[in-house]
Amino acid sequence: MSEIRLAEDIKPLSEFRANTAACLRQLKETGRVMVLTQRGHGAAVLLDVHRYQALMDELELLREIRLAEGQLAEGEGVPHEEALRRARASLQR
């Protein structure tokens, strides 16, 4: 994740409203998030759609890993060779 550049990536909501197209272009070009402020306080974080999708994909993978770790801790796992056998069998169908 790219670092936020304070001078460029934190903007008042009023500036975002006045320059929406330029702000969206900045999001896409830099790949960094933009923090919008309202009355001097953080109000929202914007990111471009590709970055959002990448974060959601990563979150889903981490959730699946956590679920698998829990299953292994409960003794629900299968040995590697068994997993390979099952995978190969399902591919042959």
HELIX and SHEET records of a PDB file:
HELIX    1   1 LEU A    6  ASP A    9  1                                   4    
HELIX    2   2 LEU A   13  ALA A   18  1                                   6    
HELIX    3   3 THR A   20  THR A   30  1                                  11    
HELIX    4   4 VAL A   49  ALA A   73  1                                  25    
HELIX    5   5 HIS A   80  LEU A   91  1                                  12    
SHEET    1   A 3 ILE A  10  PRO A  12  0                                        
SHEET    2   A 3 MET A  34  GLN A  38  1                                        
SHEET    3   A 3 HIS A  41  LEU A  46 -1                                        
END                                                                             
